[in-house]
Amino acid sequence: SFAHDRRVRVALGGETFEGVTRGLEPDGALRVETHDGQKRIVRAGDVTALREVLSAED
């Protein structure tokens, strides 16, 4: 599901950040954990799924 363990980029207002989706809030907002461990709740904004990049060893 898009709401769990997907790498995303979020653009909201003048701010953009990347993270991993961690499910939905009871009101339907998306939970996103950023690379520095910050948990963000996204109720509005543009969310884009990022492609997974495999290393040469994979």
C-alpha positions as a Markdown table, in Angstrom:
| # | Residue | x | y | z |
|---|---|---|---|---|
| 1 | Ser | 0.0 | 0.0 | 0.0 |
| 2 | Phe | 1.1 | 3.6 | -0.7 |
| 3 | Ala | 0.6 | 4.5 | 3.0 |
| 4 | His | 3.2 | 2.0 | 4.3 |
| 5 | Asp | 7.0 | 1.9 | 3.7 |
| 6 | Arg | 7.1 | 4.0 | 0.5 |
| 7 | Arg | 9.8 | 6.6 | -0.1 |
| 8 | Val | 8.1 | 9.9 | -0.9 |
| 9 | Arg | 8.8 | 13.5 | -1.6 |
| 10 | Val | 6.3 | 15.9 | 0.0 |
| 11 | Ala | 5.8 | 19.5 | -1.3 |
| 12 | Leu | 3.7 | 21.7 | 1.0 |
| 13 | Gly | 3.6 | 25.4 | 0.6 |
| 14 | Gly | 7.2 | 26.5 | 0.2 |
| 15 | Glu | 8.7 | 23.5 | 1.9 |
| 16 | Thr | 9.8 | 20.2 | 0.4 |
| 17 | Phe | 11.0 | 17.1 | 2.3 |
| 18 | Glu | 11.6 | 13.4 | 1.7 |
| 19 | Gly | 10.8 | 10.4 | 3.9 |
| 20 | Val | 9.1 | 7.1 | 4.3 |
| 21 | Thr | 5.3 | 6.6 | 4.7 |
| 22 | Arg | 4.3 | 5.1 | 8.0 |
| 23 | Gly | 0.5 | 4.7 | 7.7 |
| 24 | Leu | -2.5 | 6.9 | 8.1 |
| 25 | Glu | -4.0 | 8.9 | 10.9 |
| 26 | Pro | -7.6 | 8.3 | 11.9 |
| 27 | Asp | -8.6 | 11.4 | 9.9 |
| 28 | Gly | -6.9 | 10.0 | 6.7 |
| 29 | Ala | -3.7 | 12.2 | 7.0 |
| 30 | Leu | -0.5 | 10.5 | 5.8 |
| 31 | Arg | 2.3 | 9.8 | 8.4 |
| 32 | Val | 5.8 | 10.4 | 7.0 |
| 33 | Glu | 9.0 | 9.7 | 8.8 |
| 34 | Thr | 11.9 | 11.9 | 7.5 |
| 35 | His | 15.5 | 10.7 | 7.1 |
| 36 | Asp | 16.4 | 12.4 | 10.5 |
| 37 | Gly | 13.7 | 10.5 | 12.3 |
| 38 | Gln | 11.2 | 13.3 | 12.5 |
| 39 | Lys | 7.5 | 12.2 | 12.2 |
| 40 | Arg | 5.4 | 14.5 | 10.0 |
| 41 | Ile | 1.6 | 14.4 | 9.5 |
| 42 | Val | 0.6 | 15.4 | 5.9 |
| 43 | Arg | -3.0 | 16.6 | 5.6 |
| 44 | Ala | -2.5 | 18.6 | 2.4 |
| 45 | Gly | 0.2 | 18.9 | -0.2 |
| 46 | Asp | 1.7 | 17.1 | -3.2 |
| 47 | Val | 3.1 | 13.7 | -2.4 |
| 48 | Thr | 5.2 | 11.9 | -5.0 |
| 49 | Ala | 6.4 | 8.3 | -4.7 |
| 50 | Leu | 10.2 | 8.0 | -5.3 |
| 51 | Arg | 11.7 | 5.1 | -7.2 |
| 52 | Glu | 13.8 | 2.7 | -5.3 |
| 53 | Val | 17.4 | 2.7 | -6.5 |
| 54 | Leu | 19.3 | -0.6 | -6.3 |
| 55 | Ser | 23.0 | -0.6 | -5.8 |
| 56 | Ala | 25.4 | -2.6 | -8.1 |
| 57 | Glu | 25.6 | -5.4 | -5.4 |
| 58 | Asp | 21.8 | -6.0 | -5.5 |
